[in-house]
């Protein structure tokens, strides 16, 4: 079985208010794990101890503290590679990746491609491999990240790039925002039956304290308004909110993002 077709074993670790830290199990040595975006070391260390596992590498999608603050304490536990975007705000990197670089973690049986997806931050990376996408705060289930540094044009292009991945790609994002995002999605498309069904299933999971993630790209394409800016119903809603015609899908995205920023 090839690296890309082999399905990963990935465990969520809840952290802070609503973050997910992802633990990727090595297919060759299941007691070795790769940690994605450790904003807090304590729950990661507790999970490693509970499972009798050890840290093998750290992947970082962007520089925000809720994604990197746990790295120093984890490095005190084990001196492992720290891999992420070239960004001076991440001082402990051992390797930085540019767009479309292949990351081989050969001893672990893992390989990923780095995707530069600016918008939430200018240097944001996503890691794609084995049918999985670790996308930090660029793409959320039924939503997307705020534009802290990039432009609407950049973020729309980044999301379109992710939209072009295989539809069965599993989406591992950085926060449990699904229920709130679906409230907005249904404000944009109140007659979207897929979003209605997803709202109900997400509510059931959250009521039980279970993650709504990973999602799947095929589902996101049906329910996520930020991946649906070319759809007539989404455009009509964005133009209604803007009070004017919008010239293209990027303008629709920009209006949706501004609307979501104020949505309650």
N, C-alpha and C positions, 0 to 999 in steps of 0.2 A: 504494500500500500504506500502511495507517495505521501510526501510531507503535506501536500496541499489537500489531498482527499481525506486524510486521517482526521477524524473529529476529535477535538481537544476535550479534555476534562478540565473544566474551569469552575472554580468555586467563588461565590461572592463573599466578601467581608464587609459588613456595614461599618461605617465610620462617621464621626462628626454628626451633623444633623441629618443628612440624606445622601452622603457619598457612598459609592461602591468602590472598594479596592478589589481587584480581580487577581486570583491566584491560579496560575496556569500550571498544571501538573505535567512534568516531563513524561512523554510516552516511554522513554527508555529507562527512566529511574523515577517511579512515581513519588518517591520520598523527596525528590528535588522539585522545587517550585520557582516559577518566575512571578514576580509581583508587579502589577500594573498600577501606577498612580497611588502610591501609599501616602495619603495625606496625614495619616496618624499611624505610628508604629505599634502602639499597644495592642490593638485588636489583631494585627498581623502576627505579632509575636505569640499572642495567646492561641491563635489558630495553628501556627506552626507547632507549638508545644503540644496542643491537643492531638494533632495528627502524627506526631513524631517525625515531622518533615523539616527540611532545611532549605534555606534561601540559596538560590542559584544565580539570579540576576534580577535587576529592576528595570522596568520600562516606564518611561515618562512621556506623556503626551504634550504637556505644556507647563509653564512655570508657576501657575497659581499655587499659593500655599496649601490649599486644601487637596492638592494633588502631589505635593513634594515634601511637605513638612516632616513626614516620618522617615525620610531617607537617612539623615545622620544617625538616628538611633538604630536603624536596621544595619547600617554599615559598621556600627560598633559591635553588632552581633556577628556579622560575617562580611569580609571584604570581597564584595562581588561586583561584577560589571554593572554600571549605571548608564543606560542608553536612552537618548532622547534627542530633542531638537538642539541645534546650535543656538544657544541663548545664554548670554552672560548672567542672566538672573537664575540660572541653574548651575551653581558653582561646583557640584560634585560629580559631573558627568565624567565617565571614562571613555565614552565614545559618543560623538554626535553624528546624526544622520541627516542627509539631505533628501530631497524628493526622489522617490523611486529607487532607493537603495535597498539591497537585499541584506537582511540581517540573518546570519546563520548562527544558530546556537547548536552546533553539531553534536556536542556531547549529550545534549538534552533531547535531540531528535526534533528540534523546533526550527522553523524558518519563517520570517515575516518580511513583507515589503513595507517600507515606510512611504506614507503618502503625506505630502505637505498640503494642509487644509486650512489656510488662513481665514480669519474672520473673527472668531472668538478672541484669539490672539494672533499676532502676525507670524509667529513661528510654530504654530500648532502642528503636531504630527498625529497621524493615525497609523496603527499597525494592522496589516491585513495578512492573514495566512491561515491555512487549515480550515477554510470556510468560515472564519471568524474575523470580525472587525472590532478592534479596540480603539474607540473614537473619542475618548475623553469627553470634552464639552462642545464638540462640533455638532454632532447629531445626537439628539435624545429620542427616546420613543415618543412619537407623536409631536416632537418639537425639535428645537435646535438651541444652541447657545446664544447668549447675548453678544452684541458686537462691542467688546471692550476696546479693541485696538483696530480691527479691520473694518472694511466697508461692506455695505450690503452687496455690492457687486462681487467682492471677493468671497463672501460667505455663500452667496448663491452659486457661484462657480464651484466652490468646494463641495457643497451638497449635491450638485449635479454630478460631480465626479464620483461621489460615494453612491449615488443612485444608479450609476452604471455598473456597479459590481454585480456578481451573480445574484439572482433573486433569493436564493436559499442561504445567503450570507447571514450568519448570526451576529446580532448587534449588541456589543458590550459597551455601554456608555457609562458616564461618570456619576450619574445621580438618579435617584428614584423620584422622577418628576412626572411619571406617566399619567396619573389621574388628573393632575392640574393641566397638563398639556392637552389631554383629551377634552377637557371642558372648553378650552380655547378652540380646538379643532372643530368641535361641534357648534361653536358660535360662528365659525367661518363656513362650515358645511353642515347645517342642521339636519339635512336629509341623507347624510352619508351613513348607510346601514352598517358598513364594516366598522366605522368608528363607534357607532352605537354598541355593537356587539363587543368590541374591544373594551369600551368603557365599563361594561357590565363585568367582563371577566377580570379586568384589572382591579375593579372595586372588590371583587371576591377575594383575590389574592392579597390585596393590601389589608383587608379586614382580618385575614389570618396571619398577618405579619410576614407574608412571603414576597419575594421579589417578583416584579413584573418582567424582569429581564432574565436572560437575553430576549430581545425581540428578533424578528426576522425581516430582512429588507423587503421581501414581497409584501408583508403586512404594512410596513411603513409607507410603501408606495401607494397603498390604498387609503391610509388614514392620516398621514402626516401632511398638514397643509404646506409646510415648507419644502416638501418634495413634490408638491402638486401645483406649483405656480403657473403651469401651462394649462391647467384645467379651467374650463369656462366658469364653473360654479365658484371656484376659488377667486378667479379674476373679478367676477361680479361683486363678490363680497368685499374684496380689497378696494375696488373702485367706489363702492358704496361708502366704505369707511373713509376713504380719502376725499370723497366729494368731487372727484374729477376722473377723467379717463387716465389710464396708466399705459405707457407706450409698449412695455415688454414685460417678460417674466421676471427680469431682475427688479424692475420697478414694483411689480406685484410683491415680490419677496420683501423689498424694503418697507413697503406699507404694512405687510403682515407683521414684520419684526417690530416696527414701531407700535403697532396695535397691541401686540402681545406684551410689550414692555409696560403698558398701562392697564392690562387686562386683570380683572379681579373676579 
